[in-house]
Amino acid sequence: DGWPDDADGVDVDVDGIADVCDPEIDACAGTWPEVLAVEVTLHANVATAAHLDVTLDTPASLAVACARDDEPTDVVLVESPDALDHHTLTVYGLVPSASYTCEVVTVCPSSAAPYPVQVVTRPAGDAIPTATVTVDPTIATTGPPFLLSNYDPFCTGGTPGMVLYDLNGEIRWYYDGIPDIDNAFETQYLGDGLFSWGGGYYNSDPPEIITLDGDVAYRAPSPGRLFHHDGKVLYDGTMMVMTIETNNVGGRRWDGFGLYYYDMDTDTVAWSYSSQRAAMAGDLPPGSGDPWHANWSDLIPYDTGDRVAVSLCNLGDIIAIDKATKDVVWRLGDDGDFFVQDADGNPLSDFDGFSQCQHGLELVGDRLLVYDNGNFGRGYTRITEYLLDESTWTATLLWTWTEPVFYESIWGDADYLPGGHVLATMAHVDCWAAYPGDHSSSVEIDPVTGKVPWRLEMDDPNDANYRSERVNACDAFPLAGFCPEVDARLAELAPLLDPCGAGVDVDLDGDGVSMCSGDCNDRDATVFPGAVDACDGVDDDCDGVRDGGFPAVPIWVDRDGDGFGVGAADAACVVPDGFAGADGDCDDYDVFAWPGNPETCNGSDDNCDGLVDELPVCYGCTTVGDYIGCSDPVSWASAADLCVAFGASLASIEDAASNSAVAAFGGERWIGANDLTSEGSWRWADESPVSFSQWYSGEPNDYGGNEDCAGINFGATGYWNDYTCSTGLGFVCEL
């Protein structure tokens, strides 16, 4: 009957050929279902996903395999198992800014041939950090196939988020809706397409659970405290929130920590702890300011009962708390409970043996993995593992790992991987790094050899990370080559996805040429080898040339149908559907963005001139005399560009009168003075030298070596200050 063979080898209709479908499903015996239409809609929130709306002529289950056109082995597989005549499914895990050919097939009953459809994904946006992967071919990578990391455009300012990479460094998912909570927050993959984030520093946003679509599935209640560096879902299913708590002993007050475990079904506190208890018991020393700086905690199962581990960076200590009694079981560090020795049993000094501030840890039974920042004089960061023997109160330093110029004083993470390897999050950022030019990285380490089998490095040195983890997210991102179950399923579906390779040759459109014999569109009877090519935007004769023999005009892909396209020019004798006869579209997924379109205040670059909302009214601007004063905060460079778009320039001040006129707009605002070209040589935006100035006392001081742009009304009305140029300020333009 021509049905492809099934892997189970069962002959459903007893014709001598084993059929694709399960013999116990009656619906599998019948004619081939036909795909009538497939509508593709790009995901509104995530550039790595697309929706497919599939209509069939008869109910059947469905499979879709999307292969990347420039990397055919990069295949994402999704299935809709119910027998329906209409399927709506979402393909997650595509790569941004990529073209895919998706083969749609019915599985039961089976397709006679795949139905191809093109999907072109949107770009992810400049804020999502791209990455580069390097591998050591002499040692195998182990562990899960994806890396989940937080990110924060720390140096340039912007919204933090979380991003999922495959082991090749390709972006497979991201979430950019996290509030500006600083870089110090934790991320997790929870399975079933759910992610969590929590932590930050001095913010008011409790942890959340996020869906694949970027929706908030759960938000923890706020305990009414400032949040601190960690927040996660624990192994018992509760949501942990770490806070800053004020401690008070003997009249001394300082910042300690609190822990709250929330039952996510009832939004009630299942367990809580305040470091005031440890301070009162004398288990932790009192101090002032932030003497302990808690930055990580986790719930650890033991046969004798759960323990709560906490990292205290400024002490260089890790403590374990009995969850039931809330008593401190042990303290590891200087003046703690453990004697430290090396792997051969030789005593180590506290300086060499214990952590000098530590961040992300992992405690499994009596093994403790530590990201040791090295802040207390060592001057380099290392990864260490301890064996903790509570019967002798001995901590054995089993091994350490570091590499040249590895030093990060405030961030980092370490996790166990299967096979004895370790993942280290080497958190760097250019504007903070001890070694400028460092990039945030996540590296897999083999402690036995000291080698690095795999390293992922964020491309932009201004992007910071804090913690990352390798995760098995194949349940949400079924990616061939990384997910063995996907490879196995693609092998089972191969007769459907590649029927010619399986020896099934049919002529679906009845034009006398089958798809395996060269019909390039076997669903159109007017298209086949030998047909007469017409000027219709179609390769009618299947020779690989559209509209062969007709005069051609340039055309560009136009995804949003606004008449302007993007990308490399193609050619055709007519402009077919999905193309445009003009290029220059700056957002080919927005029908309201194209060259020459009138600009409006909507947060988009409507006219494709590289500026967003370049209308004075969009930035809270008022005009007084020869000046336009705008209150909305932007960077100095954006202010300069906007002034030009207004038909003006950033204000140049040449005397006390003009200084007063500019200052009269109030608030700190950008003016045109800068020393971007040469430090200390101040010039206006038009490159003319600054001859008049009214600097505030002690300014300009180039604080941090990175203040090159001037603003007015600092300290007192009319006085100037030098700022980091990425700072957000209002601005004044001069007509």
Secondary structure, DSSP 8 states (H G I E B T S, - for coil): ------TT---TTSSSS--SS-TT-GGGSS----EEEEEEEE-SS-TTEEEEEEEEEEEEEEEEEEEETTEEEEEEEEEEEEEEEEEEEEEE---TT-EEEEEEEETTTT-SS-EEEEEE-----TTS--EEEEE-TTS---S-SEEEEEEB-TTT----EEEEEETT--EEEEE----S--S-EEEEEEETTEEEEEE-BS-S---EEEETTS-EEEE----SSEEEEEEEE-TTS-EEEEEEEEEEETTEEEEEEEEEEEETTTTEEEEEEETHHHHHHTSS---SBSSS-EEEEEEE--TT--EEEEEEGGGTEEEEEETTT--EEEEESTTSS-EEEETTS-B--HHHHS-SSEEEEEEETTEEEEEE--TTTT-S-EEEEEEEETTTTEEEEEEEE--TT---SS--EEEE-GGG-EEEEE---TTT-SSTT---EEEEE-TTT---SEEEEES-TT-B---EEEE--TTTS-BTTT-HHHHHHHHHHHHHH-TTTTT----SS-SS--GGGT-S-TT-TT-STT----SSSS-TTSSS-TTTTS--EEEEE-SS-SS-BEEEEEEESS--TTEES-B--S-TT-TT--TT----SSSS-TT-SS-SS-SGGGGTEEEETTEEEEEEEE-HHHHHHHHHHTT-EE----SHHHHHHHHTT-S-EEEEEE-SSSTT--B-TTS-B-----B-TT----GGG---EEEE-SSSTT-EEEE-TTS-EEEEEE-
